[in-house]
Amino acid sequence: MTIRPNLPSIEDIHIDAAVRHLTAARNHLQCAVLRFDDAGYEHDPTARSYSYVAGIVASFNDRPWRPMPAPIPSHIQIAAQEYRRTSRRSY
């Protein structure tokens, strides 16, 4: 009787390694986003990169990726700009 181990294919091993690297990248990007926030900065490219990498990792783990939110109506944007101007805040 021959016992043959049930080993994954080399392609599956490479995909699993890539997902592990993406998971580590997601964690580092999240840390960077939080540190920018703590310092009082908003770095949009880092936040978007985190979102994209988190979506890729979620799709490989069979979890739904968060859809893009609906656009904010223009009257709300105008009111927010007016509020920031009158309260002397800048974001």
N, C-alpha and C positions, 0 to 999 in steps of 0.2 A: 504494500500500500504506500502510495506516494502522497505526502502532505505538501500542498502548495499554498504558500501564504497569500493572503488577499492584499496585495500591495497596490497602492494607487499608481496611476500612470505618471510618467515624468511630467507630462503637461499639467496634471492636477497638482503635483508638488510645486511647480513653478507658479501656478495661479494662487495657491495657498500662501506661498512666500510673498507674492506681490500684494495680496490682501493684508498680510501682517505688516508689511512696510507701509501700506496706505493707512492702516490703523495707527501706527506709530506717528506718521505724518499728521494725521487728524488730531491726535493728542497734543503734539507740539504746536500746531497751528492754533488750537483752542487756548493753549497756555499763552501764546503770543497775543491773541486777541484780548484775553483777560488782562494781561500786563499793560497793553496799550490803554485799555479802559481805566485801569487803576492810575495810570499816569495822566489821564485826562485827555488822551488823544483818541481819535477815531480813524483807523487805517482801513479803509474800505477794501482794498485789494486783498489784505490778509483775511478779513472777514468773509469775503466772497470765496477765496481759496478754501477756507475751512468748510464752507457750506458745500462746495462742489465735491471735495474729498469725502465729507461725511455722507453725501448722497451716493457716491460710488461704493463706499463700504456698506451702506445700508442695502443697496441692490444686490451685492454679493452675499449678504446674510439673509436674503429673502424678506427684507423689511421694506415697507413703502417709503419712498423718498418724498420729503415734504414738498408739495407743489408750491409754485410761486404765488405769493399773496396777490390779491386783486389790487389794481392800482388805486391810489388814494385820490378821491375826488378833488378837483381843483379848488373848490370853495374851502375845503379843509386845509389845503396847503397854504392858501392865501391867509386864512385866519391864523395859522401857526406862524407864518412869517410876520404878521402884524403883532402877534403876542410877543415874539422874540424881540422885535424892534422896540415895542413899548416897555418891555421889562429889561431891556439892555442885555439880552442874553445872545450868545452866538454859539451855534453848534456846528 
